[in-house]
Every structure is written in structure tokens, then in C-alpha cells.
């Protein structure tokens, strides 16, 4: 591949959908990839695998002074010695255990010099953020706020030690190498962490659990505030490396229903059986459910077109359930007009005969909408008949799924339909008429 002259640029295919752009401006090479942008080096000393692919390793080593950016260095394979939680299964009496909020942040291990992820990768925190932290290891969470997990991840994974870290706090909940049991380690942390000394670090709050009713009340309170759940720590326990029954997590899972669109084949120990179900929510959101199945259910999975109940923890910013787990096949195994197998739906796409025919809104109480944004090709239709509101939705070219809701009266039905229409148009759906 030829080198670039001053002022020239070239597109190089990488791991993203769109190619990255490599430029040469006065002998300074730049790339639009995140690895180049997030380096803390001066721009004339930055390089990346796309620039090296263009110019060769020898030329780049000479240009940058024989140093590679931190992102290009080999990552540490072994993670830090962390204590990991188990799920509470209702069999353990949690009275007198230590109770704290489960933070929706990024687990971080301070080894006395740097922050490490569970996998052993470094979080490039600015020097002012780590100033004053002890040389003794601390276990905690890099946290922004409730419901801000994705924002937190986007900040702490940067490599440019940016001022965005001012939004982050290091919430400490243990000192792995301090002497004594959990209570003694809490005393150590209380003496060690001072707001004036470490303004970006704080000790996580702990309280004694008075019993099951107290646990339920606290869980409801935290979740009402938008929290993720609770953590319970056994009194008098040591810091153990790996999963331990002395640390339990308690979360409320939500139940929802989805229609099965397709079966994904299993791999490894599940080869020849079900790997995951591709399912669809009522609003057309598609995702995969790959956990919660017994061996028998993987051998004989819910059929395409059936309705399943699954459990999930919360929704992402895009409306996709996080950590979905199969619970059961719904009592109503299938619905009228449920989706056909994905191959059939895909084959019908683009066919005018297979495409649901839009009904003009002026000729009946039925309105038809479509969403085609390059990622999705979905339709949604709503009909009002007396007190009933019927919606039909799915991929363009498929029959779709039909659901009917009965309201108190005709006026309530019309108001409900208008509310649904406003929600869909707000998401980008466009009404189609003949």
C-alpha cells in the first residue's frame, strides 16, 4: 500500500461498519479510529494499527521515536484478586448482615498505583483523580449516578485522562489486604478516606439488616430511586478471592413477554441444540434470549410464533432488556398473526403481495405506519372499533403480531389510540396512506 503525500487521506477498513480515515498533514499522521483519538500522547507521536498497516511498523517506529501508544501495548491477561458475589436464593437468613446499595457503575481495583478492571485492564484516570489514594489496595466502583452506567463506561474507558473524570467518583467498599474481618476493614477505610484528602473517593454506606421486611423495604426504596439493587455482606467475613457466599446480591427482576422470531444454533456444550431465541417485543424491538433454559428446553425449544415470558433487570437507553433470561412459555402459546420463521419473513421482504396493505386513515378507524431507517424495516398499525384498540406490528413483509385491548368506552379507546400514535411518531414512524 503506497504512503500518503502531504495533505492526502485514505480510507482503511477496520472493525467498525464504516472505514477509518487516515490523513497526513505536514508529516503528522492521524486516524479517525478510537485507538488513535483516545491516546494521551502528543498527536505527532500517536500511531495505530491502521497507520502501521499503511506505512509499516518500521516506518512508524522511526516516525514516533520508537515508542508505541499505550493502547497498542499488550494488555495484562490476569485480572486482580477480587471478591465476587453470588445471587441470594432466599435460603440464607440475612439478619445482621451488612446491607448497601448495588451501584450501577464499573468495578475497579486500586492496586496502590492504578485502577484495574476485572479483566486486568488499566483505567487511565488523571493524576488529580488518584491523588491522595493510599498505596494499599482498595476495592470499589467507578460510579457517576443511578441510571448512568453507559455514560460511566464511555468515560472510564477513554485513554486521554480527560476532564470528563470530574463526573466520576471512586466509591470504596472494601480493603482487600487490610488486617482483620469486614468490620475491621471498614474501620481502616473510615480512617483512610477523608474528603479533603481524596475529594474524588468516598466510603460506600453500610447498614445492618434487621430482617426480611427491612430488606424488602430497602430494596423497594433503592429501586424507587432508580438504583440497581442491594449487596449483602456477612458480618465477620474475610476477603476471599473468587465467588463467595459471604457476599450476596439482591435484585428485583421484571417479567415481560416476547414473540419468538427465530432459533439460533448452540455452540460448544450446546452444539446441536438451541443457543438462543431471537424474540420481539410489542414495540418491534428485537433481541436474543440465551440463558435460563434447561437441557430439555434447549433440545425442544419454544416454536417460532409462540410467546415466552422472560425476566430482565432493566432497559438500556435504546429500550433493549438487559440480561434477559428465559422463564417459561406463556400460557397463550401463540397468537393470531404471529411472525413466521425469519427466513420466510426475509424472503417476503420487498414483495408487494406480502407487504401489509396500508389502510387510508380517512376511510376507516385504522392507521398504518412504517419505520425504515437503515437499521429497521418495521410496520405498526392501530385500529379502533367501539371500545377495542387493536395493534398489529412486525417486520415489513411479515404478517406481524396482533394484540387487542378493551377500554372503558369509545372515547377512552380513541384517546388510547392517539397516545400510542404519538409514541410511535415520536420514535420516527411515518404514516402511510394509499
C-alpha positions in Angstrom: 0.0 0.0 0.0 1.5 3.4 -1.0 2.4 6.0 1.6 0.4 9.3 1.7 1.8 12.6 0.4 1.3 15.8 2.5 -2.4 16.6 2.5 -3.6 13.3 1.3 -6.0 10.9 3.1 -7.2 7.3 2.6 -9.9 5.1 3.9 -8.8 1.8 5.6 -11.3 -0.9 6.7 -11.3 -1.7 10.4 -13.6 -3.4 12.9 -16.3 -0.7 12.5 -19.0 -0.7 9.9 -17.5 2.4 8.2 -13.9 2.5 7.2 -11.5 4.7 9.2 -9.8 7.8 7.6 -6.0 8.1 7.8 -4.5 11.5 7.0 -1.1 13.0 6.5 -0.8 16.7 7.4 2.7 18.0 7.4 4.1 14.7 8.3 1.7 14.2 11.2 -0.4 11.1 10.6 -3.9 10.8 12.2 -6.7 8.2 12.1 -10.4 8.5 12.9 -10.3 5.3 15.0 -10.9 5.5 18.8 -7.5 4.0 19.5 -5.7 7.0 17.9 -8.1 9.6 19.3 -8.0 8.5 22.9 -4.2 8.4 23.3 -2.7 10.7 25.9 0.4 11.3 23.7 1.1 14.3 21.6 -0.5 13.9 18.2 2.8 13.7 16.3 3.8 10.7 18.4 0.5 8.8 18.1 0.0 5.8 15.8 -2.4 2.9 15.5 -2.7 -0.4 13.7 -4.4 1.3 10.7 -1.5 3.7 10.2 1.0 0.9 10.7 -0.9 -1.2 8.1 -0.5 1.7 5.7 3.2 2.7 6.4 4.7 -0.4 8.0 5.9 -0.9 11.6 9.5 0.1 10.8 8.4 3.5 9.3 6.1 4.2 12.2 8.6 3.3 14.9 11.1 5.7 13.3 8.5 8.5 13.0 7.2 8.2 16.6 10.7 7.8 18.1 10.5 4.1 18.6 7.5 4.1 21.1 4.0 2.7 20.6 0.9 4.2 22.2 -0.4 2.6 25.4 -3.4 1.2 23.5 -1.0 -0.9 21.3 0.8 -2.5 24.2 0.0 -6.0 25.3 -2.8 -6.0 27.9 -2.5 -7.8 31.1 -4.3 -11.1 30.9 -4.8 -11.9 34.6 -7.3 -9.8 36.5 -6.9 -8.5 40.1 -7.8 -10.8 43.1 -11.4 -9.7 43.5 -14.2 -11.0 45.8 -17.2 -11.8 43.6 -20.8 -12.0 44.7 -23.4 -14.8 44.5 -27.1 -14.4 43.9 -29.3 -14.6 47.0 -31.6 -17.6 46.7 -33.9 -16.8 49.7 -32.4 -19.6 51.7 -30.0 -17.5 53.8 -31.2 -15.6 56.8 -29.8 -12.1 56.2 -30.5 -10.6 59.6 -27.5 -8.7 61.0 -25.7 -8.8 57.6 -24.3 -5.6 56.2 -26.6 -4.0 53.6 -25.6 -1.5 50.9 -26.8 -0.3 47.6 -25.6 -2.2 44.5 -24.1 0.5 42.3 -24.7 0.6 38.6 -21.1 1.5 37.8 -17.8 -0.1 36.8 -15.9 -2.4 39.2 -12.4 -1.0 39.8 -9.5 -2.4 41.8 -7.0 0.2 43.1 -3.7 -1.6 43.4 -1.9 1.3 45.0 -0.8 2.8 41.7 -3.5 2.4 39.2 -7.1 1.3 38.6 -7.6 -2.1 37.1 -10.8 -3.7 35.6 -11.9 -7.2 36.5 -10.0 -8.4 33.4 -6.8 -6.6 34.5 -7.1 -3.8 32.0 -6.0 -0.3 33.2 -8.4 2.6 33.6 -6.5 5.7 32.7 -7.6 8.0 35.5 -6.0 11.5 35.6 -3.3 12.1 38.3 -5.5 14.6 40.0 -8.2 11.9 40.4 -5.9 9.4 42.1 -4.1 12.0 44.2 -4.2 11.1 47.9 -5.3 7.5 47.5 -3.3 5.0 49.7 -0.7 2.6 48.5 -2.8 -0.2 49.9 -5.3 -1.9 47.6 -8.9 -0.8 47.5 -11.9 -2.5 46.0 -14.7 -0.3 44.8 -16.7 1.1 41.9 -16.2 3.9 39.5 -19.6 5.5 39.6 -21.4 8.5 38.2 -25.1 8.2 39.3 -28.0 5.9 39.2 -29.0 5.0 35.7 -25.8 6.4 34.2 -24.0 3.1 33.5 -23.4 3.8 29.8 -22.1 7.3 30.4 -19.8 5.9 33.1 -18.4 3.3 30.8 -17.8 5.9 28.0 -15.7 8.0 30.4 -13.6 5.4 32.2 -12.7 3.5 29.0 -11.1 6.6 27.5 -7.3 6.8 27.4 -6.8 10.5 27.3 -7.2 11.2 31.0 -9.8 13.8 30.2 -11.7 16.2 32.4 -14.8 14.0 32.0 -13.4 12.1 35.0 -14.7 15.1 37.1 -18.1 13.4 36.8 -16.8 10.2 38.3 -16.4 9.1 42.0 -14.5 6.1 43.3 -16.9 4.5 45.8 -14.9 2.2 48.0 -16.5 -0.8 49.7 -13.5 -2.9 50.9 -9.8 -3.0 51.5 -8.6 -6.5 50.3 -5.2 -6.6 52.2 -6.2 -4.8 55.4 -6.0 -6.8 58.6 -9.0 -8.4 60.2 -12.6 -9.2 59.3 -15.0 -7.0 57.4 -15.8 -4.7 60.4 -12.1 -4.1 61.0 -11.6 -3.3 57.3 -14.4 -0.8 57.5 -12.7 0.9 60.3 -9.5 1.1 58.3 -11.4 2.6 55.4 -13.1 5.2 57.7 -9.7 6.3 58.9 -8.1 6.1 55.4 -10.6 8.0 53.3 -11.0 11.7 54.0 -13.0 14.1 51.7 -10.3 16.8 51.9 -7.5 14.3 51.2 -9.2 12.3 48.5 -12.1 14.5 47.1 -12.9 12.1 44.3 -13.1 9.0 46.6 -15.7 8.1 49.2 -16.6 5.2 51.5 -19.7 3.3 50.5 -22.5 3.4 53.1 -23.2 0.2 55.0 -26.1 -0.6 57.5 -27.2 -3.6 59.4 -30.1 -5.6 58.0 -32.9 -6.1 60.6 -34.6 -8.9 58.8 -36.6 -9.8 55.7 -39.1 -7.0 56.0 -36.3 -4.5 56.3 -34.5 -6.0 53.3 -37.7 -5.7 51.2 -38.3 -2.1 52.3 -34.7 -1.1 51.5 -34.8 -2.8 48.1 -38.1 -1.1 47.2 -36.6 2.3 48.4 -33.4 1.9 46.3 -35.2 0.7 43.2 -37.7 3.6 43.5 -34.8 6.0 43.4 -33.5 4.3 40.2 -31.0 2.0 41.9 -30.0 -1.4 40.7 -30.4 -3.5 43.8 -28.7 -4.4 47.1 -25.5 -6.1 48.2 -25.3 -8.1 51.5 -22.1 -8.8 53.3 -21.7 -11.5 56.0 -20.5 -10.0 59.3 -17.1 -11.2 60.5 -16.2 -12.4 57.0 -12.7 -12.3 55.4 -11.9 -11.0 51.9 -11.9 -14.1 49.7 -10.8 -14.2 46.1 -13.5 -15.5 43.7 -17.2 -16.1 44.2 -18.2 -16.4 47.8 -21.4 -17.0 49.7 -20.3 -14.2 52.1 -21.2 -11.6 49.5 -24.7 -11.8 48.0 -26.5 -9.6 45.5 -30.3 -9.0 45.7 -32.2 -7.6 42.7 -35.8 -7.5 41.5 -36.2 -8.9 38.1 -39.1 -7.7 35.9 -41.2 -10.1 33.8 -42.3 -9.4 30.2 -43.5 -11.3 27.2 -42.0 -11.5 23.7 -42.8 -13.4 20.5 -40.3 -15.9 19.2 -38.9 -15.0 15.7 -36.1 -17.5 15.2 -33.8 -20.1 16.8 -30.0 -19.5 16.9 -28.0 -22.8 17.0 -25.9 -23.5 20.1 -22.1 -23.8 20.2 -19.8 -25.8 22.5 -21.7 -27.8 25.0 -25.0 -26.7 23.4 -24.0 -27.8 19.9 -26.9 -29.4 18.1 -29.3 -27.7 20.5 -30.8 -24.3 21.0 -28.3 -21.5 21.6 -30.6 -18.6 21.9 -34.1 -17.4 20.9 -34.5 -14.3 18.7 -37.6 -12.6 20.1 -39.6 -9.4 19.5 -41.3 -7.1 21.9 -44.7 -5.5 21.2 -43.0 -2.3 20.0 -40.9 -4.2 17.5 -37.6 -4.3 19.5 -35.7 -7.4 18.7 -33.0 -9.1 20.9 -31.8 -12.6 21.9 -32.5 -14.6 25.0 -29.8 -17.2 25.6 -29.9 -18.1 29.3 -32.4 -19.7 31.6 -33.1 -22.8 29.5 -32.9 -26.4 30.8 -31.3 -29.1 28.7 -34.7 -30.4 27.8 -35.9 -26.9 26.7 -32.8 -26.5 24.6 -33.5 -29.8 22.9 -37.1 -28.9 22.3 -37.3 -25.1 22.3 -40.4 -22.9 22.1 -41.5 -22.9 18.5 -41.3 -19.8 16.2 -44.5 -17.8 16.7 -45.0 -18.8 20.3 -45.0 -16.3 23.2 -42.5 -16.6 26.0 -42.1 -14.9 29.4 -38.6 -13.7 30.2 -37.0 -11.9 33.1 -34.7 -8.9 32.8 -33.1 -6.4 35.1 -33.7 -3.1 33.3 -33.9 -1.5 29.8 -30.9 0.1 28.0 -31.2 3.6 26.6 -32.3 2.0 23.4 -35.1 0.1 25.0 -33.5 -3.3 24.9 -33.8 -5.5 28.0 -30.5 -6.0 29.9 -29.6 -9.6 30.9 -32.8 -11.3 29.6 -33.4 -14.8 30.9 -36.0 -17.3 29.8 -38.7 -18.1 32.4 -41.4 -20.1 30.6 -43.6 -20.5 27.6 -46.6 -18.3 28.2 -50.0 -20.0 28.7 -51.1 -18.5 25.5 -48.6 -20.3 23.4 -49.3 -18.4 20.2 -51.3 -15.5 18.9 -53.2 -14.8 15.8 -51.0 -13.3 13.2 -47.7 -14.2 15.0 -44.5 -13.8 13.0 -43.5 -16.6 10.6 -40.0 -18.0 10.6 -37.3 -15.4 9.9 -36.4 -17.0 6.5 -39.9 -16.7 5.3 -40.2 -13.1 6.5 -36.9 -12.2 4.9 -37.9 -13.9 1.7 -41.1 -12.0 1.6 -39.4 -8.6 2.2 -39.8 -6.3 -0.8 -42.7 -8.2 -2.2 -45.8 -6.1 -2.7 -48.0 -9.1 -2.2 -46.6 -10.0 1.2 -46.4 -6.4 2.5 -49.4 -5.5 4.7 -51.7 -3.2 2.8 -51.9 0.3 4.4 -55.5 1.5 5.0 -56.1 5.2 4.5 -56.9 6.9 7.8 -59.7 8.8 6.2 -61.6 5.7 5.1 -61.7 3.8 8.5 -60.6 3.9 12.1 -57.3 2.1 11.1 -54.0 3.9 10.7 -50.8 2.4 9.3 -47.2 3.5 10.0 -43.7 2.4 8.8 -40.2 2.9 10.2 -37.3 2.4 7.7 -34.1 4.0 9.0 -31.4 1.7 7.5 -31.4 -0.5 10.6 -35.1 -1.4 10.9 -37.8 -2.0 8.5 -40.9 -2.3 10.6 -44.6 -1.5 10.4 -47.2 -0.6 13.0 -50.9 -0.4 12.6 -53.7 0.6 15.0 -57.5 0.1 14.7 -60.3 1.4 16.8 -63.6 -0.4 16.9 -66.0 0.7 19.7 -64.2 0.1 23.0 -61.4 -2.1 21.4 -58.0 -0.9 20.3 -56.1 -3.4 18.1 -52.5 -3.0 17.2 -50.6 -5.0 14.6 -46.8 -4.8 14.3 -43.7 -6.5 12.9 -41.3 -6.6 10.1 -42.4 -5.2 6.8 -43.2 -8.2 4.6 -44.4 -10.4 7.6 -47.9 -10.9 8.9 -46.9 -9.4 12.2 -48.3 -9.8 15.7 -51.8 -8.7 16.7 -53.0 -7.6 20.2 -56.3 -6.1 21.3 -57.0 -4.1 24.4 -60.5 -3.3 25.6 -61.1 0.2 27.1 -63.9 1.5 29.3 -65.7 3.3 26.4 -65.3 4.5 22.9 -63.8 7.9 23.9 -61.2 6.1 26.1 -60.4 3.8 23.2 -59.8 6.8 20.9 -57.7 8.6 23.5 -55.6 5.4 24.0 -55.0 5.1 20.2 -53.9 8.7 19.9 -51.5 8.2 22.8 -50.0 5.1 21.0 -49.7 7.1 17.7 -47.9 9.9 19.5 -45.4 7.4 20.9 -44.7 5.8 17.6 -44.4 9.1 15.6 -42.0 10.2 18.3 -39.8 7.3 17.6 -39.7 8.1 13.8 -42.7 6.1 12.4 -44.3 7.7 9.4 -47.9 7.3 8.5 -48.5 5.7 5.1 -51.7 6.1 3.1 -52.8 4.9 -0.4 
